[in-house]
C-alpha cells in the first residue's frame, strides 16, 4: 500500500512568533516592517505588516518580474523614444540615464530598472512589451492577483505617487520571494554594480550601482540584494533579502523619515533588524526528508493494515535560539481510518507546534481508492435480504445434493 499516500506540506505563514526580537519600538524608525522566512513565508517579526502603504519604487520589483517573464532575449535591442521619457523629469523620477534615440539592450534596461531605480528603463520595457505603460500595468496587476496579493494595486510602473497605488509590507515581501525564484531576476537583484554596453550617447557605457549596496554598511555581508524606494508620501522604503548560516530572510520596511547623514534611515533599520535576527534566531530542522513517521492503521472488519508514513521533504523553521526540535510537539489527527477511502481524500495531518504556536503541518491524501473488504460489504444491514436469499439457495442446494446422494446409496 506504499502508493496509497501523497504528502504535502503547509507552512503556517501568517504567524508572528510570540518571542519577538529584543528591539524596542523606538529603535526602529520605519513605521511599517515585516521580517519573513524566505523559505516558508512565515512572518518572524512585524509592525503594521497588513496596513496599506505606498510602495514607491519597491513597485519596480513587479515591473522587473513581469519583464523578465515576458522577454527571454536579453540581447534584443530597444530604441528609446521621446514618448518613453515624457514627464519623467517633471515628476523628479529617478532615471538610469538613457536618452532619446539611443538603442540599448534588454539586459541593460533590466539593470537600469533595478540598480539605480530607473524610471526610463521601466517605461521603455512597458512600451516594448505591452504598447503603453497603462497596458503594462494591467499585466502587473494580473500577476499580483496570480500571486494572491489581494491588497496590492498598481497604477504605474515606477512607483511615482498615486493615491490608489498601494500595497502592504507583507505583500511586497511575498512578491520579492516569488520574484527571487526567477533566476534572471535574482541575478539582477544581487548585482552591486555594472557598466552598460557602449552606445553613441554613452561611448564608455553608463555606470550603474545598486542604490541599496551604495549605502549598506560593510558589515552587512549577509545582504544579497535590495530595492529602495522614496516619495514624500511613502517615506524611505526598502525591500531586501539576506542569507547567513542556512537562514534566508526577507525584510521590507516602509515610511522611514528622511534625515541627513551618510546612511539613510531605512538602511539603518535593515542593519538593526538583520543583526538582531541572525544573533537571536536559528534554523531548526523539524523533519528530514524521508524521515519515518508513525504508521497509519486502516481498520477493516476482519483485518487491519498499517501504512508507513514518511516526510515527503525537509521541513525547517526559523525559530528563537532558545527553541530546539526536542522542545516542539508533533500531533497527529488520526490514529486509524476505516474504508471506504476515496482518491484525493485527506487522511492524515501532522501539526508541528513550538511553544504553543503551530509552525507547520504535513498532510497526506489518498492516491487511490480503498474499498471495504468484500465480506465486510456483504455483512451489512443493506444486504440482509440478499444474504437471506443466498443462504436459502445454498441450503436448498446442499439439501438436494445430500438427498440425491442418499437416494443413490439406497438404490445401490
Secondary structure, DSSP 8 states (H G I E B T S, - for coil): -GGGEEEEEEE-TT---SS--S--GGG---SEEEEEETTT--EEEEESTTS-B--GGGGHHHHHHHHHHH---TT-EEE--HHHHTTTTTTT-------TT-EEEHHHHHHHHHTS--HHHHHHHHHHHHSSHHHHHHHHHHHHHHTT-TT-B-SSSS----TT-BB-HHHHHHHHHHHTTSHHHHHHHT--EEE----SS-TT--EEE-TTTTTS-TT-TTEEEEEEEEETTTEEEEEEEEEETTEEEEEEEEEE----SSS-HHHHHHHHHHHHHHHHEEEEEEE-TT-EEEEEEEE-SS-EEEEEEE-SS-EEEEEETT--GGGEEEEES-SEEES-B-TT-EEEEEEEEETTEEEEEEEEEESS-B---HHHHHSSGGGHHHHHHHHHHHHHHHHHHHHHHHHHHHH-
